[in-house]
Amino acid sequence: MPRRDLTAAEAGILRIIQEGYGLQNTADEVFFTDTHEAVIFVKASDGSSRVMANLTNLATWRADGTIPSDEELKRDWLRL
């Protein structure tokens, strides 16, 4: 699947993931779907899989207010 650069908003979601789960969650771990959505399987520092995050959707929903705060994003969507 072709790669692309993350948008600023997608990179912002990835930074929140890194703050909560660790720097092992890098842009290199992101893959892109057939519809060019950026997705990552988030890993904890012990290597265990925590959650799959669609960075594209989360960034869009955060920007349009569907997810009204970073606190809700962290708690309800990223399980931080």
Secondary structure by P-SEA (a helix, b strand, c coil): cccccccaaaaaaaaaaaaccccccccccccccccbbbbbbccccccccccccaaaaaaaaaaacccccaaaaacccccc
